[in-house]
Amino acid sequence: MNELLASIEQKVRPLIGQGKVANYIPALANVNPNQFAIAVYSNDGQVFQAGQASTNFSIQSISKVFSLALAIKHNGEEMWQRVGREPSGNPFNSLAQLEYEAGVPRNPFINAGALVISDMNQSRFASPHYAMREFIRRLADNPNIRTDKVVAASEYEFRARNASMAYLMKAFGNFDNDVEAVLHNYFDSCAVSMNCIDLAKAFSFLANKGYSKHNNEQVLTPKETAHVNSLLATSGLYDEAGSFAYHVGLPGKSGVGGGIIAIVPNRFSVCVWSPELNKSGNSLAGIAALEALSESIGWSVFG
């Protein structure tokens, strides 16, 4: 596996230079684009890696999966009255779709949906940021995971569009808490800094029917795990989810920090990272690496 990952790194490195790092968040615009990492974590606890797999990066929208898992644990099926489970087919920060659908976001992975999930967690926890941080640390088995406060502050400063979504949902009666407080916690979660090994390990429960073996915790039920993986497969890469399913064939979630996590049910969890993004806001080299990996081993869940 390590040899395969090293060969995939060499194969996709020529793509670096053809994408663009996220520049609408100023703190992310300064990231060195010439980086690549991949890590695979098996259900029996083995770690395989290539590239800069121990280098931390901003997980951004990958954090939405952690938020969703936390909300599912504490809200159950009733939460789906406030957020849908359908692909959006639109950019992740679309206001038009939210207006058209009366303040109910299409799914929990577009920004509006993630904000509703954050609002649910705000109602549940006295300190949502602390609850989220400890949840992530436990799943990754790493007590040193932190939020990059510079990135969080940068995102909050340029919050106008996310704030517009939250206030629009509040106008439709689908937002319970103070918008600014929820935004602070939302951005703190997006600005969590992790590496590929951390993330592959943290999401191993999604490859193991909801069970995190390294900390002996049933994070979600097998049925809830299947539901999350189905949402990742249909909506995890925004308006590129269909193409990702076609070429990679795995449940996955991307972030504009250049990370992508992917799940091979009952076998592996994977994280790849390369900061340069394609036009859809997903890691250019990262998607190519996952496609090569899935093809090499025949991992597609649709095969």
C-alpha positions as CSV (number, residue, x, y, z in Angstrom):
1,M,0.0,0.0,0.0
2,N,2.8,2.5,0.8
3,E,4.4,1.8,-2.5
4,L,1.1,2.3,-4.3
5,L,0.5,5.6,-2.5
6,A,4.0,6.8,-3.3
7,S,3.5,6.0,-7.0
8,I,0.1,7.9,-7.0
9,E,1.9,10.9,-5.5
10,Q,4.4,10.9,-8.3
11,K,1.6,10.5,-10.8
12,V,-0.5,13.5,-9.7
13,R,2.2,15.9,-8.7
14,P,2.4,17.4,-12.2
15,L,-1.1,18.7,-11.6
16,I,0.2,21.0,-9.0
17,G,0.3,24.5,-10.5
18,Q,-2.9,24.0,-12.5
19,G,-5.3,24.9,-9.8
20,K,-5.7,27.8,-7.4
21,V,-5.6,28.0,-3.6
22,A,-8.7,29.4,-1.9
23,N,-8.2,33.2,-1.9
24,Y,-11.6,34.4,-0.6
25,I,-10.4,33.5,2.8
26,P,-7.2,35.7,3.1
27,A,-5.6,33.4,5.7
28,L,-5.8,30.5,3.3
29,A,-4.4,32.4,0.3
30,N,-0.9,32.3,1.7
31,V,-0.7,28.5,1.9
32,N,2.2,27.0,0.0
33,P,0.5,25.3,-3.0
34,N,3.3,22.9,-3.7
35,Q,2.2,20.3,-1.2
36,F,0.6,16.8,-1.4
37,A,-0.3,14.2,1.2
38,I,-2.3,11.0,1.4
39,A,-3.1,8.7,4.3
40,V,-5.1,5.5,4.5
41,Y,-6.3,4.0,7.8
42,S,-7.4,0.4,7.9
43,N,-10.1,-1.0,10.1
44,D,-7.5,-3.1,11.8
45,G,-5.5,0.0,12.8
46,Q,-2.8,0.2,10.2
47,V,-1.7,3.6,8.8
48,F,-0.3,3.9,5.2
49,Q,0.9,7.3,3.9
50,A,2.8,9.2,1.3
51,G,3.8,12.9,1.0
52,Q,3.4,15.4,3.8
53,A,0.8,13.3,5.7
54,S,1.9,14.8,9.0
55,T,1.5,18.4,7.9
56,N,-1.4,20.2,9.4
57,F,-3.9,22.2,7.2
58,S,-7.3,23.9,7.7
59,I,-10.0,21.2,7.4
60,Q,-12.7,23.8,6.5
61,S,-15.9,22.0,5.2
62,I,-14.6,18.6,6.2
63,S,-15.6,19.8,9.7
64,K,-19.3,19.6,8.6
65,V,-19.1,15.8,8.8
66,F,-18.1,16.1,12.5
67,S,-20.8,18.6,13.2
68,L,-23.4,16.4,11.5
69,A,-22.3,13.3,13.5
70,L,-22.5,15.3,16.7
71,A,-26.0,16.5,15.8
72,I,-27.2,13.1,14.9
73,K,-26.1,11.7,18.2
74,H,-28.2,14.3,20.1
75,N,-31.1,15.0,17.8
76,G,-32.1,11.9,16.0
77,E,-34.5,11.7,13.1
78,E,-36.4,14.9,14.0
79,M,-33.4,17.0,12.8
80,W,-34.3,16.2,9.2
81,Q,-37.3,18.4,9.4
82,R,-34.9,21.4,9.3
83,V,-32.4,20.3,6.6
84,G,-32.9,18.1,3.5
85,R,-31.0,15.1,2.2
86,E,-30.9,16.0,-1.5
87,P,-28.0,17.0,-3.7
88,S,-28.0,20.8,-4.4
89,G,-26.7,21.0,-7.9
90,N,-25.7,24.6,-7.0
91,P,-22.6,26.2,-5.5
92,F,-22.1,25.5,-1.8
93,N,-23.0,29.1,-0.8
94,S,-26.1,29.7,-3.0
95,L,-28.6,32.1,-1.6
96,A,-31.1,31.8,-4.4
97,Q,-31.8,28.1,-3.7
98,L,-32.3,28.8,0.0
99,E,-34.8,31.5,-0.8
100,Y,-36.6,29.4,-3.2
101,E,-36.9,26.5,-0.8
102,A,-38.3,28.6,2.1
103,G,-35.2,28.5,4.3
104,V,-34.7,24.7,4.4
105,P,-31.3,23.9,3.0
106,R,-31.0,21.0,0.6
107,N,-28.4,19.0,2.6
108,P,-26.1,19.4,5.6
109,F,-23.0,19.9,3.6
110,I,-23.8,23.1,1.7
111,N,-23.0,26.1,3.8
112,A,-26.7,26.8,4.7
113,G,-27.2,23.3,5.8
114,A,-24.0,23.3,7.9
115,L,-25.2,26.5,9.6
116,V,-28.5,24.9,10.6
117,I,-26.6,21.9,12.0
118,S,-24.4,24.3,13.9
119,D,-27.5,26.0,15.2
120,M,-28.8,22.6,16.5
121,N,-25.5,22.0,18.3
122,Q,-25.6,25.6,19.7
123,S,-28.9,24.7,21.3
124,R,-27.6,21.4,22.7
125,F,-24.2,22.4,24.2
126,A,-23.2,25.1,26.6
127,S,-19.9,25.5,24.8
128,P,-20.4,24.1,21.2
129,H,-16.8,24.9,20.2
130,Y,-15.4,22.9,23.2
131,A,-17.8,20.0,22.5
132,M,-16.7,19.9,18.9
133,R,-13.0,20.2,19.7
134,E,-13.2,17.4,22.2
135,F,-15.2,15.2,19.9
136,I,-12.6,15.6,17.1
137,R,-9.7,15.0,19.5
138,R,-11.3,11.8,20.7
139,L,-12.0,10.5,17.2
140,A,-8.5,11.3,16.0
141,D,-6.9,10.1,19.2
142,N,-4.9,13.3,19.3
143,P,-5.3,15.7,22.3
144,N,-3.3,18.4,20.6
145,I,-5.7,19.3,17.8
146,R,-6.4,23.0,17.8
147,T,-8.3,25.7,16.0
148,D,-6.2,28.1,13.9
149,K,-7.5,31.4,15.4
150,V,-6.0,33.4,12.5
151,V,-8.0,31.5,10.0
152,A,-11.1,31.6,12.1
153,A,-10.8,35.4,12.5
154,S,-10.2,35.8,8.8
155,E,-13.4,33.8,8.0
156,Y,-15.5,35.7,10.5
157,E,-14.3,39.1,9.1
158,F,-15.5,38.0,5.6
159,R,-18.7,36.4,7.0
160,A,-21.3,38.5,5.0
161,R,-22.6,35.7,2.7
162,N,-22.8,33.1,5.5
163,A,-24.5,35.6,7.8
164,S,-27.0,36.4,5.0
165,M,-27.9,32.7,4.8
166,A,-28.3,32.5,8.5
167,Y,-30.5,35.6,8.8
168,L,-32.6,34.4,5.8
169,M,-33.2,31.1,7.5
170,K,-34.1,32.9,10.7
171,A,-36.6,34.9,8.8
172,F,-38.2,31.6,7.7
173,G,-38.2,30.4,11.3
174,N,-35.4,27.8,10.7
175,F,-32.7,29.3,13.0
176,D,-33.1,29.4,16.8
177,N,-29.9,31.0,18.2
178,D,-28.0,34.3,17.9
179,V,-26.6,34.4,14.4
180,E,-23.3,35.9,15.3
181,A,-22.7,33.3,18.1
182,V,-23.4,30.4,15.8
183,L,-21.1,31.9,13.1
184,H,-18.2,32.2,15.6
185,N,-18.6,28.5,16.5
186,Y,-19.1,27.5,12.8
187,F,-15.9,29.2,11.7
188,D,-14.0,27.9,14.7
189,S,-14.9,24.4,13.5
190,C,-13.9,25.1,9.9
191,A,-10.6,26.5,11.1
192,V,-9.6,23.3,13.0
193,S,-6.1,22.3,11.9
194,M,-5.4,18.6,11.3
195,N,-3.2,16.4,9.1
196,C,-4.1,13.5,6.8
197,I,-3.3,10.9,9.4
198,D,-5.5,12.6,12.0
199,L,-8.4,12.8,9.6
200,A,-8.1,9.3,8.2
201,K,-8.1,8.0,11.8
202,A,-10.9,10.3,12.9
203,F,-13.3,9.1,10.2
204,S,-12.5,5.4,10.6
205,F,-15.9,5.0,12.4
206,L,-17.6,5.7,9.1
207,A,-15.7,2.7,7.6
208,N,-16.6,0.5,10.5
209,K,-20.4,0.7,11.0
210,G,-20.1,3.6,13.3
211,Y,-17.6,2.1,15.7
212,S,-14.2,3.8,16.4
213,K,-11.9,0.9,17.3
214,H,-9.0,2.9,18.6
215,N,-11.1,4.5,21.4
216,N,-13.7,1.8,21.8
217,E,-16.7,4.0,21.0
218,Q,-19.8,3.4,19.1
219,V,-20.0,6.9,17.6
220,L,-23.1,6.3,15.5
221,T,-25.3,3.3,15.0
222,P,-24.7,1.2,11.8
223,K,-27.9,2.6,10.3
224,E,-26.9,6.2,11.1
225,T,-23.5,5.5,9.6
226,A,-25.0,4.2,6.4
227,H,-27.1,7.4,6.3
228,V,-24.1,9.7,6.7
229,N,-22.2,7.7,4.0
230,S,-25.1,8.0,1.6
231,L,-25.1,11.8,2.1
232,L,-21.4,11.9,1.5
233,A,-21.8,10.0,-1.7
234,T,-24.6,12.3,-3.0
235,S,-23.6,15.7,-1.6
236,G,-20.1,15.7,-0.2
237,L,-18.4,17.4,-3.1
238,Y,-21.1,20.0,-3.8
239,D,-22.0,20.4,-7.5
240,E,-19.1,18.0,-8.4
241,A,-20.6,15.1,-6.3
242,G,-21.9,13.3,-9.4
243,S,-18.5,13.4,-11.1
244,F,-16.8,12.3,-8.0
245,A,-19.1,9.3,-7.7
246,Y,-18.5,8.5,-11.3
247,H,-14.7,8.7,-11.2
248,V,-13.9,7.7,-7.6
249,G,-17.0,5.8,-6.5
250,L,-16.6,6.4,-2.7
251,P,-18.5,8.5,-0.1
252,G,-16.4,11.7,0.3
253,K,-16.2,15.2,1.7
254,S,-14.0,18.0,0.6
255,G,-12.9,21.3,2.1
256,V,-11.5,24.5,0.5
257,G,-8.3,24.0,2.5
258,G,-7.5,21.3,-0.1
259,G,-8.4,18.2,2.0
260,I,-10.8,15.4,0.9
261,I,-11.8,12.4,3.1
262,A,-13.2,9.3,1.5
263,I,-14.7,6.1,3.0
264,V,-14.3,2.5,1.8
265,P,-17.1,0.9,3.9
266,N,-16.0,-2.0,6.1
267,R,-12.3,-1.5,5.1
268,F,-10.6,1.9,5.1
269,S,-10.8,5.6,5.6
270,V,-8.7,7.8,3.4
271,C,-7.6,11.5,3.5
272,V,-5.8,13.3,0.7
273,W,-4.6,16.9,0.7
274,S,-3.3,19.3,-1.9
275,P,-4.1,23.0,-1.5
276,E,-4.8,23.9,-5.1
277,L,-8.5,23.7,-6.0
278,N,-10.4,23.2,-9.3
279,K,-13.3,25.4,-10.5
280,S,-15.7,23.6,-8.2
281,G,-13.6,24.3,-5.1
282,N,-12.3,20.8,-4.6
283,S,-8.6,19.7,-4.5
284,L,-7.4,19.2,-8.1
285,A,-4.6,16.7,-7.3
286,G,-6.6,15.2,-4.5
287,I,-9.4,14.1,-6.7
288,A,-7.0,12.7,-9.2
289,A,-5.2,10.8,-6.5
290,L,-8.4,9.3,-5.1
291,E,-9.5,8.3,-8.6
292,A,-6.1,6.5,-9.2
293,L,-6.3,4.8,-5.8
294,S,-9.9,3.6,-6.3
295,E,-9.1,2.3,-9.8
296,S,-5.9,0.6,-8.7
297,I,-7.7,-1.4,-5.9
298,G,-11.2,-1.6,-7.3
299,W,-12.7,0.3,-4.3
300,S,-15.8,1.8,-5.9
301,V,-18.9,1.1,-3.9
302,F,-20.8,1.0,-7.2
303,G,-18.8,-1.8,-8.7
